[in-house]
């Protein structure tokens, strides 16, 4: 390039004796640019699909449909610990000790369990506050639709009776849940 002449790749098939014409280069460049554009579009679609599947896995990882036979077995008395129980929600310290992000269901319930009761009643909390708390702890799901995933989980927990929905967009821990999910520990 310092001499002012660029060395162009030879695009001719073996046995051809002519040098490529400028139109050959333009045609090949155009073909390659079109191929790259198509591959980039396919990559974007594949990434969107991957994100969708990952979000679905996170939402429904602990649902009955995705339960594995190992998850359905009871631990033996020697290995039984509250943290291994499917219905147990670990404390923030227990979650931090694992070094991993908790399942979204557990993370949401932990946030509710960390709100103090008011005169013996569970507080009604806006979905946005739950999202803020999940973000603060680093427990938010990934992706563009993270807020929607959390809102969906809140609705699912309300359907299962673990949360109440006193008004639109507000949720509270169901009264019977606090002791049953924490082994009687309210923290």
Phi and psi in degrees as a GROMACS rama.xvg file:
@    title "Ramachandran Plot"
@    xaxis  label "Phi"
@    yaxis  label "Psi"
@TYPE xy
-63.8382  -29.3806  UNK-2
-82.4199  -5.58517  UNK-3
93.8158  -5.86791  UNK-4
-114.114  130.056  UNK-5
-94.1165  141.35  UNK-6
-88.4313  118.603  UNK-7
-99.5654  144.323  UNK-8
-66.9061  148.224  UNK-9
-85.8898  118.496  UNK-10
-104.962  7.44151  UNK-11
-81.2281  157.62  UNK-12
-80.6312  156.451  UNK-13
-57.2221  141.527  UNK-14
96.4835  -13.9319  UNK-15
-84.1184  139.045  UNK-16
-101.571  -7.21905  UNK-17
-94.1787  152.826  UNK-18
-77.5614  150.126  UNK-19
-62.9468  142.594  UNK-20
-85.1426  157.945  UNK-21
-53.9948  -34.5554  UNK-22
-68.0801  -31.0946  UNK-23
-61.7504  -43.6753  UNK-24
-64.5302  -44.624  UNK-25
-63.5626  -41.791  UNK-26
-62.9385  -46.8037  UNK-27
-66.3211  -41.6525  UNK-28
-60.3017  -43.6383  UNK-29
-62.7492  -43.0825  UNK-30
-61.381  -45.6067  UNK-31
-66.5689  -39.6307  UNK-32
-63.0102  -40.2125  UNK-33
-64.7545  -43.1698  UNK-34
-61.5122  -44.8095  UNK-35
-62.7628  -42.8691  UNK-36
-61.5049  -42.505  UNK-37
-64.9847  -41.7737  UNK-38
-66.8387  -39.0413  UNK-39
-64.6651  -39.6118  UNK-40
-64.7545  -41.728  UNK-41
-64.5329  -38.4024  UNK-42
-63.3243  -42.547  UNK-43
-61.9051  -44.4876  UNK-44
-62.483  -42.3509  UNK-45
-65.2381  -39.3168  UNK-46
-65.0483  -39.5822  UNK-47
-62.6117  -43.201  UNK-48
-64.3469  -42.68  UNK-49
-59.77  -46.3476  UNK-50
-60.384  -42.4031  UNK-51
-61.7736  -45.3276  UNK-52
-66.6211  -38.8244  UNK-53
-65.4307  -39.9625  UNK-54
-65.391  -40.285  UNK-55
-63.1016  -41.8423  UNK-56
-61.5112  -42.0494  UNK-57
-66.8653  -38.7973  UNK-58
-67.2701  -42.4488  UNK-59
-113.599  16.3345  UNK-60
-59.7801  -33.924  UNK-61
-107.131  18.126  UNK-62
-81.0927  163.748  UNK-63
-61.9939  -33.9101  UNK-64
-63.7433  -31.1523  UNK-65
-100.895  5.53172  UNK-66
-69.5022  139.512  UNK-67
-97.0593  159.245  UNK-68
-56.7997  -35.8189  UNK-69
-62.6633  -36.3999  UNK-70
-70.9729  -23.0481  UNK-71
-86.2775  -11.7277  UNK-72
-83.4907  147.115  UNK-73
-80.1547  136.788  UNK-74
-69.2497  151.667  UNK-75
-71.4597  165.122  UNK-76
-59.6441  -32.3477  UNK-77
-69.7171  -35.8859  UNK-78
-99.9748  -4.74009  UNK-79
-67.12  127.292  UNK-80
-144.048  153.663  UNK-81
-56.9177  -32.4343  UNK-82
-68.1401  -22.2062  UNK-83
-86.7794  -12.3941  UNK-84
-72.041  136.809  UNK-85
-65.9423  -29.232  UNK-86
-93.6328  2.19321  UNK-87
-90.5484  134.826  UNK-88
-106.43  114.282  UNK-89
-66.934  156.043  UNK-90
-73.8259  168.183  UNK-91
-58.8723  -41.8315  UNK-92
-63.7468  -40.2228  UNK-93
-66.3869  -37.3496  UNK-94
-66.0929  -46.8522  UNK-95
-60.4354  -37.0862  UNK-96
-63.3885  -29.9653  UNK-97
-74.5211  -26.0369  UNK-98
76.1972  5.8339  UNK-99
-118.91  156.673  UNK-100
-72.7785  134.312  UNK-101
-73.0003  164.943  UNK-102
-59.1299  147.118  UNK-103
-57.7833  -40.5759  UNK-104
-57.0222  -47.1106  UNK-105
-67.2194  -39.564  UNK-106
-62.5797  -44.9265  UNK-107
-63.6928  -46.4753  UNK-108
-64.0989  -36.7829  UNK-109
-62.6927  -40.527  UNK-110
-60.5381  -45.8673  UNK-111
-63.8083  -41.2042  UNK-112
-65.279  -25.7074  UNK-113
-80.7106  -13.4446  UNK-114
-78.1334  130.912  UNK-115
-71.7989  150.499  UNK-116
-74.1123  156.644  UNK-117
-118.634  109.603  UNK-118
54.4572  39.4436  UNK-119
82.513  2.02593  UNK-120
-110.987  142.489  UNK-121
-71.7781  135.066  UNK-122
-71.3902  147.597  UNK-123
-88.9289  125.515  UNK-124
-125.33  136.663  UNK-125
-69.8062  146.663  UNK-126
-56.5488  -37.0718  UNK-127
-60.8162  -34.9545  UNK-128
-69.8223  -38.7053  UNK-129
-62.0722  -43.5845  UNK-130
-61.0762  -43.3329  UNK-131
-60.7439  -42.2424  UNK-132
-67.7244  -40.9863  UNK-133
-62.1812  -40.8169  UNK-134
-64.0759  -44.2587  UNK-135
-59.118  -38.1427  UNK-136
-83.0319  -11.7152  UNK-137
80.5865  26.0185  UNK-138
-106.51  4.87513  UNK-139
-68.5909  143.698  UNK-140
-66.9292  159.588  UNK-141
-84.4097  170.445  UNK-142
100.373  171.815  UNK-143
-71.0484  -26.4127  UNK-144
-103.627  27.6499  UNK-145
-57.6296  -43.7613  UNK-146
-59.9189  -42.2724  UNK-147
-65.624  -35.9425  UNK-148
-63.2987  -43.3905  UNK-149
-64.9812  -45.346  UNK-150
-60.7187  -38.3783  UNK-151
-63.9543  -42.2186  UNK-152
-63.2867  -39.3913  UNK-153
-59.642  -44.0567  UNK-154
-63.7534  -41.2564  UNK-155
-63.2229  -42.6935  UNK-156
-65.9111  -33.1447  UNK-157
-68.5062  -41.1075  UNK-158
-62.3448  -35.8374  UNK-159
-81.2663  -4.37486  UNK-160
85.6042  7.88383  UNK-161
-85.178  -23.2343  UNK-162
-124.028  156.164  UNK-163
-107.287  157.25  UNK-164
-122.493  86.1799  UNK-165
-66.3155  -28.3912  UNK-166
-155.94  169.949  UNK-167
-57.1741  125.52  UNK-168
78.2099  3.4615  UNK-169
-121.981  141.846  UNK-170
-136.006  155.068  UNK-171
-141.869  151.099  UNK-172
-64.9669  134.717  UNK-173
-62.6438  141.97  UNK-174
-55.1151  -36.98  UNK-175
-82.0483  -5.2406  UNK-176
-82.3681  -36.5261  UNK-177
-50.6194  -51.2222  UNK-178
-74.7907  -34.4127  UNK-179
-73.3891  -27.6348  UNK-180
-90.4823  -13.3965  UNK-181
-118.572  12.9084  UNK-182
61.9899  31.9422  UNK-183
87.469  -8.41132  UNK-184
-89.1498  125.763  UNK-185
-90.4976  11.6686  UNK-186
